[in-house]
Amino acid sequence: MNGFDPKIVGKVNSIQVSDKHIYFGGEFGSAFNQPRSFLASFNRLKGTLTNWTPSISGSSMLTKVTSISLSDSILYVGGYFTKADTLSRNFLAAFDTS
């Protein structure tokens, strides 16, 4: 993939790569001009943004993803947040990426 530019507006704190995807976690609100808060996934072969839209939220301006780790299809996420999707999750969450 020559010249890959995910056009992430903000700071990327962690990147994980699988056979098919590249995952970004950090302090951002968009990628490829699409809303993506704190987490984004790109198709590794095409360089395009995927439809994966997990939700991370918190009660302060400090909300962010500081680290991500991929194990099979589970993406573990650490950071300063209180919710992952609709569930209460303080500082640690797991997302099924399959």
N, C-alpha and C positions, 0 to 999 in steps of 0.2 A: 504494500500500500504506500505509494509515493505521495509525499506532501499531505499526509493526513492532518487535518486541522479540525478538532471537535468543536471549535467556536464556543468554548465554555466561558461564560461571563462570570468571573470570580476566581477563587483559588481552589486548586485541586490538591488535596492532602494525601490521597492514596489511589493507587491503580492496581487492578488485578486483571490478568489475561487468561482466558480459557481458549479452547480450540476454536470456538465460533464467535466469542464476544470479548470486548474490552470494557471493564467496569471502572467508573470514576466515582470517588467520594470526596466531598470537600465542603466548601463554603460558596456555593453558586446557586443561581436561580434559573439559569437557562443553558441549553446546549443546542447547537445547530439552529438557533433562533426559535426553539421550542421550550415551553416551561418544563424545567426539570430542577427540583429543589433538592440539593445536597447529594443526590445519586443519579447517575446516568449510565446507560449501556449502549454500546455501538456494535454493529456487525463488523467483525474483524476483517472479513474478506472484502466487503463492499465499502467499509468506512462510513456507513450510514447509521443514524440514530435509530434504535429499536423502539418498539411500542411499550417497553417495560417502564412503568411509572410508579415506583414505590413512593410512599409518603413518609417523610420524616418531619416532625414538628416539635416545637418546644415553647416554653413560656418566656423566653428571654431573647435578647439580641445576640446572645452567645451561642444560639443553636447552630450546630455544625456537625459534620461527619469528620472524624479525625483519622480513622483507619478502617480498612475493609480487608477481609480475607475470604478466599473462595475455597470451598471443599466440595468436590463433585458439583452439584447444582445448588448448593446452599451458600449464600453470600452473608457472612457475618459482618456486622456493622457496629463500630464503636464510636462514641462521640458524646456531645452535649445535646441531648434531646430527651423528651419525656413520652413521645408517642411514635410508633411505627405503624403505618397504615392506621387502623382504628383502635389498635391495642395500646394500653399503657406499657411503655418500655423505657426504663430509666437507664440511659447510657449504653445499652447493649441490645441488639436485635438481630434476628436472622430472617432472611428472605429466600424463598424458593424461586430460583431463576428459570426453572424448566417450563 
